[in-house]
Amino acid sequence: MSYAHLDAYSRRLRAAHETVTPDKPVSAGPRRLISASWLRSLNAGINPEATAAPLAYSSARLDQARASHPLAPMLPLFTQTLQQMADESEHIMIVTDDEGRILWRVGHSTTLRRADTVGLADGHRWAEDSVGTNGIGTALAIQRPVHVYSEEHLMRVLHVWSCSAAPITDPETGRILGCLDVSGTSRSLHPATVALVGATARLAETQLTLRMHERDQVLRRRYESLRSRSAVLLSATGRVIAGDPVGELGDRIELPLAGERMILRDGRVALLEPFSDGFLLRAAPTATPPTLTLTLLGDGPPTASVSGRTLPLSLRHAEILALLALHPRGLTAEQLSFHLYGDAGNPVTIRAEIHRLRAQLGATIDAKPYHLASPVEADFLDLRRLLSANDPASLVRAYPGPLLPRSESPEIRRERDELEVQIRTCLLQRGSPQDLWAYVQTANGRDDFQVLERIIRALPAADPRAAAAHARLHAS
């Protein structure tokens, strides 16, 4: 584009800047790509009069981010390809992470000092929702190379700058790793620079792919040295490398927790185990999983016992396990959320709680839908069976108090009330004075006037239990 055309375009952009607002479509000044970016930026609350990018990393955090970032090995490639050009043309080269935070920056010293004044420096964040339209943020937003010229920036302080940037995709995961950018003053940076930056980014992706294949080869050699290769070999991110010759699992699987069971597409149950720098999926043993024992009745702390371990449960975890025990066919996160919180529930919260529970109880809980994969013994389920047997004496021995008395879950309250009514009815109809006396030692039975009256009528007046019942009756 000639300088005359650039001047005309700049005038159109300046006119558009005077009228643009979040509630009004961008006028015919900028090209479509830039118009869309302006609207995203304005909707994110960007102030065109802001003066610099925000600082996102302290020095210590920046050092940590650099050391662990997958693009660190690509720095020699970037500098060999772009740094000399940047120095000679008074530009700077920048490498960011996937959120637009600048990790590395090299280039002409004068331009570096000028860049410092607008936060185009190490540790500052250049996503669109931080500084509006710019090469780094817009390339990350649209996931392709882009050149942003002068007044195409939404923030006016950046109008002296132009930048060419390209995102870099991780071949291992398919996600954006970061962005490569060359920036300079508006007239010194040619729009064709974006082609060079884009080509360098693709070259980096090729190098990353080669490194990935080299890691795969190392894993395959170690896998092939195994006596039995019945397991499926996975990369560290769940990419299928070997052991699935007909492709039944697809290219990638979602990794469960190590040691956790998962059901493969062909119906096999498998366990994940670490292997070198990746994982193996092995067929799960067919032995019956250990029994899960739940103690949820009464005022004591709820507990779960499995494989000889007894674990205290939070109220929320106890509620989830009680609901899964009541619904052996399983519940989705949405159903669990509704049973626990009603319409105000959030399935995301449930998924997080299930994740914590599975970390404690391992393969006891399966997904899709969530259900108990182990045999279950629970004190409140035992009560149900005793109610069917019409055995009041056994019933009161097994009943220390109501089910999770502090729970406000609609489903738990319904189950708790139903058990209480059934127990009370059974005792009033068939219970001996001893059974009735045992019941009034529980939280709900203590002040039950009808049961207390029955005890008074059934026992001699001299019986201490009759006297205690009489005292409670007149105190209530």
N, C-alpha and C positions, 0 to 999 in steps of 0.2 A: 504494500500500500504506500503511495507517495505521501510526501509531507503535506501536500495540499489536501489530499483525501483525509489524512489524519487530523488536520486542523478542522476540517468540516465535521468530521465525526466527533471530535472533542466538543465543538460548539453544540451539537445535538445532545451530547451527554450532559453538558452543563445545564442545558435547558431542562432536561429530564430530571436532573437532581433537584431543581427548584420546585418541582410539583409532586414528586413521588411521596406517597404515604402508605402505611400498611393497608388502609381501607380503599385505596384507589389503584386501579390497574396502571402498570408502568406504561408511560407514553411511548411513542415510536422512536425514542432516542436510541437505547442500546439494542444490540442484537438479542435474539430470543433466549439464548443460553444465559446471557447476563441478566435479562429481565427476570427470568425465573429465579436466578440467584438473589437478586435484590429483594424479591418478594419473600423468599425463605428467610433472608437475613432480617428484614423488617419485622416479619412475624415472630422472629426469635428475640425481638426487642433491641436490635442493634441501633445505636445512636450514630448517625452520620457525622456528628461533630466530635465523637470520641477521638482520643489522640494517640492511643497505643494499645497493643495487644496485652492481655493479662499474663502475669507470671504464673505458671502452673507447677513448676518444679523448683525446689530448693537445690542448692549445690549437691548435697548428699543424695537426695532422691534422684537427681539427674545422673549422677555417677552410677547408681544402681540400675536405672532404666537403660543406660547405654550398655552396661556390662551384660545384661540379660536379653537385649533386643536381637531378634533374628537377622536384622540388617547390618549388625556390626561387622560381620565378615565381608560384607560387600563394600565397605568404605574404600579399600584400595582401588576397586573397579571404578567407583564414582569419581575419585580424585584423578585417576589416570585419564579418564574420559572427559571430564568437565572442568577440573580445577584450572588447568592452563588457559583454557578459553575464558574462564571467569576472570582470572587475573589480568589477562591481556586486554579484555574489554571492560574492565572496571565493574564486573559483576560479582555476585556472591552465589555460592552453591549451598543448598540447605537439604538436610534429610530429617524427616519428622517420623513420629509414630502414627498409629492409625487414628488418633484423635487430634492430629495436627500440632502436637507439641514438638518443638524443635529440639532434636537430640544432638545434631552436629551442624557446624557452619564453618565454611572456609571461603576465602576469596580476597578481593582487593581491599587493602587496609582502610582506605578512605571511605569506600562504600560500606564496609563493616561498621565504622564509627557512625556513619549516617543512619544505618539500619538500627543501631542501638536506640536512637531517639524515638522510634515507633514500635520498639519491642520485637523487631525482626532479629531475635537473638536467642541464644541457648536457653531452653526452659520455658519459653513463652508459647502460648497456645494460639494457633492460627486457623482453627475450625471456623466455619461460617457463623456458627452461633456465638463466637467470641469476638470476631472483627468484621463480620459481613463478607461480602464478595471479595475473594482474593484467589490467587492461583492455587495455593495449597488447599484451602478449605473447599473451594469449588471443585477441584479435581477429586478430592475425597468424597464430596457429596454426590457427584455424578459418575464417579468411578471410571474416569477416562482422562487422557491428557487435555490440558486447557491452557490457553494464553489469555491473561487478563491485562488489559492495557490501561494505564493512566486513570482517566475518569470513569472507567468501568468499575473501579473499586467504589464501594458504597461510602466508605469513610473518606472524607475530603482530604485528610492528612496524608492519605496514600496516593493521591493523584500524581505525585512526582515519581511514582514507582510503576514498573511493569514486571510481570513475572510469568514464567512458563513452568508448569508443574505436571507430573504424571504420577498416578498411584502405582504401588507395587503390590502384587497379589501373591500370597503364600501358596505354592503348588501343593503343599501338604494338606492344608485345610480349606483352600478356596477363599479365605478371608483376606481383607486388605491388611497388609503389614504396616504400611506407612506411605510416605510421599517423597518424591525427589523434585527439587525446585531450583530454578536459576532465576534470580531477581536482580534488577538494575534500574537505573533511572529510565523514565518512560521513553525517551528518544533513543537511548543507547541499546536497548534490548529489542532485537528484531523479532517479529512474530514467528519467523521460521525456527527460532530457538526451541519451540515446543516439540518440533520433530526430533531434534537431537536429544532432548530430555526424555521423550517417549521411547526412543530407541535404546537409550541407556537403561531405562526402567525395564524394558523387555529383556535386555541382556542380563540384568540382575535376576530376573525371574528364571531365565534359562540356567544361570549358575545355581540358583536355589534348587531347581529341578534336578540338575546333575548331582548335587549334594544329597538330595532326597533318595535318588536311585542308588547312590553309593551306600547310604545307610541301609537301604532295603537289601542290598547284596550282602552286607555284613550279617544282617539278621537272618537272611535265607541260609547262609553257610552254617550259622550256628544252629538253625532249625533243622537243617539236613543232617547234622551230626547227632541228632536225637535218635535213640533206639526206636521209639514209636513216634510216628508223625501223624497220629490221628487227630491232633489238635489243629485249630485254625490259627495262623500267625497274623498278628495285627501290629501296625505301627503304634507309636506312642499316642496318636490321636484317633485311633480306631480304623485306619485304612487297612483293608484286607490285602495281605501280601502273598500268602501261600496257604495251602490246605483247603481251598475251596475251588477245585478245578472247574466246576461247571457254573460257578458264579451264583450259587443259590443265595448268598448273603448280600450280594450287591457290592459296590465299591467300598462302602464304609458302613460301620455300625456305630450306634451310640453306646459309648462305654459305660457299663455299670460300675459299681464300686468293686475293688479287688475282693475276691472271695464271694461275691454275690452271684446268685443264680440268675440266668436269663434264658428266655425261650427264643431259639433261632427260628428263621423263616420256615425251615423244614420240620418244625415241631420238636427238635431235640432240645433238651435242657442242658445248658453248659455253664461252667464256672470260669471266671476270668482270673488269671494269675500272671504276675509280672514275669517277663522273660527278656533278659538282656536290656536293650533300650526300647522294648515293645511289650507285647502281651501275648499270651496264649489263651485260646478258648478251648477248654477241654470238656468232654461229656461229663455231666454231673453224676456222682454216684447215685444208685437207685435205692439206697437204704432209706428207711423211713426217717424223716427229720425228727429232731428231738421235740418232745411235748412242751408246749408253752402253757404255764400255769399262771392264772391271773387271780389276785386277791384284791377285790374292789369293794367289798361290803364293810360297813361300819365306819367308825370315826378314825381308825388307824390309817397310816399312809398307804396308798395303793402300791402294789408291787407286782412285778412280773418275774417268773422263775423259768430259766431255760438252761439246759446242759449243766445243771448243778450250780448255776449262778442266780442269785436273787437280786434284782435291780429295783431301786425305788423309782417310782414314776411321778412325773409332774401331773397335775390335774388334766392338762390338755392331752398328754400322751395316754393317760388312763382312759379318757373319754374316747379317743380314737380306737384303742384296742377293744374297748367294750362294744363300740359300734361295729367293728369288723367281726367280733365274735357273734354279734346278733345277726349279721348279714353274711353268712358263709359263702355266698356266691360272689361277694365283693361289692365295692362301691367306688365310683369315680371320685376324683378330687372335688368335683362340683357337688355330688351327692353328699359326701362327707362334710363339706363346708355348710351345706344347707342344714344337715342334721345337727351340726354343732352350733351354728350361729344364726340360723334362719336366713331371711332374705339379705341380711347385712354381711353374710359370709364372703370370704375371698379365697378362691381355690389356690391362689399362689401361696397363701399362708399355710394351707393344708399340705401342699407339696413340700414346703420347707420342713414342716414338722415330721412328715413321713420320712424325709431324708435323715433327720436326726434319729428317729426311732430305728430305722434300718441300720444305722451306724452302731446302735446299741445291741439290737437283736439279730442282726445279720439276715440270713435267708428265711427268717420266720415270716417276713412280710413280702409278698410278691405284688407286682403291678399289673395294670391293664386287664381289669380294674384292680385296685388295691384289695388284697384279701390275705387272710392268714394261711400260710402254706404249711404250717405245722399242725399236728393234732392239738386241740385246745381243751384245757380244763379250767373252769372258772367257777368261783364260789356262787355267783349269782345264777349261772346255768345249772349248777347242782340244785339250787333252790327250786328251780322250775321242775326238775325231775321229782323232787320230794313232794311238791304240791300235787303232782299227778298220782303219787302213791298214797295220799291221804294219811300220812304218818306224822301227827302233830309233834310227838316227842323228838323225832329225828329232825323235824323242821326247825324247832326252836334251838336245837343244839347247833344247827348249821347257820343260824341267822344272828350275827352280832350287831346288825344295824342296817340301815338303808344303803342302797347302791349309790356310791359316790355322792354323799349328801351335799357337797358344796357345788356340784355341777348345775349349771343353768342351761345346759344343752336341751333343746326341746325333746329330742328323742330319748335321751337318758332320763329326763324327768318323767316321761311317759312310762318307760320301763320301770323306773323306781316306784312310781305311784301304783302301777298295776301289781307289782310284786307285793307291796305293802297291803293292798286291799285283799289280795288272795290269801296271804299269810294270816291276816287278822280274821278273815271270815272262817278259815279252816280252824283256827284256834277257838273262836267263839262257838263253833258248831261241835267240835270234837275234842278240844283240848282239856287236859286234866288241870286241876289247880296248879300243879307244879309247872305245866307247860305255860299257863297263863302268867304265872309269876316270873318265869324266865323271859317272857315277851315284854313285860313292863320294865325290864332292866335295859331295854334298847331305847335309843333316842326318841323314836316315834311312839313307842308304847308307854313311856314313863307316865304320861298324863292322860292316857286314854280312859275316860271316865267309865265307859261301858265295860271294859275289861276289868277295871278296878272294882266296880260293883259286882261283877261275876265272882271275883276272888273273895270278896267279903261274904257273899252268900254261900260260897262253896266251902269255906274253911271255918273251923270253930273260932269263936270270938277271942279265945285265949291264944290263938296262933299268932306269933309275931308278924307273920306275913299279912294276916288280916288287919292287924293294927296299923301296919305301915301303909297298906292300901287305903285304909280309912283316913289316915292322916293326909295322904296325897290328894285324896278325893276332896277333902274339905279345904285343902290349901289352894286348889286350882280354881 
